[in-house]
Amino acid sequence: MELENCSDYLTTSYKNKIMTILNNQDISLVEREFYAESPNWYTNNDMKSMIDTLVWLSYSEQEKKDILNKDIEDYFNN
């Protein structure tokens, strides 16, 4: 029962956060459309992916840029 409560809490919290982002007029429409169409954001139902998405949201813009640049660099170096 405890795991089910935790799962329900995570799912509800995640969906609330994503809806807050999608309704945020300070975020560009293009970015909000990307979130709405991404299976890793709006329609995400996998707990691990939800956690990963929430962790991603916690990064600063510079941290996100650094991570993405490293991913691109690693991709082209392999």
N, C-alpha and C positions, 0 to 999 in steps of 0.2 A: 504494500500500500504506500509506503514512504517513497519508493521509486516512482510510482505512478503520480503522486502529488508533485514530486520534483519535476517530472516530465511535463505535467500540465502547467506548472509554474513557468518553466523555461519556455514552453511553446507560447503561452499567453504573453509573457514579457517580451519575447522576440517579436511576435506579431505587432504588439503595441509600439515597439521601437521602430520597426520598419514603417508602420503607418505614420508615425511622427515624421520620419524622414521624407516619405512620399508627399506629405502635406506641407512640408516646410517651404514656404515661398522664397526663402533666402538661398535655397539650393536651386541651381539652374534646372530648367525644364528638361534639358537633354539628359542631365545626370539622373533626375528622378525617373524619367522614362526608362533609362538603362536599368535602374534598380527594379522597376515594376516588371520589366520583361525578363530579368535574369532569374533562372531557376534557383540560383544560390542566394537569392534575397527574398523576394515576395512570396514565392510558392514553396519555399524551403520547408520540408517537414522532417528532415534528418537532424537529430539532436547534435551530433558531432559537427555537422556543417553549420548549424545555428550558432554554436559556441565559437567556431572559427570566424564566422561573420561578425559576431559581437566583438571578438578580439580585434579583428581588422578595423572595426569602427572606432576602437579605442586608440588607434595609432594617430599621431599627428600627420598633417599633410606631408611634411618632410620625411617622416618615417615611411609612409606609404610609397612616396617617390623613390626612396632609397631601396626599399624591398623590390619594387617593380623593376628598377634599373638593374639590380643584381640578378633578378630572374632572367631578364633579357640578356645580360652579359653571360650568364651561365648557359642559357640556351644556345647562343651563338658560339660559345667556346667548346661545346660538346658535340 
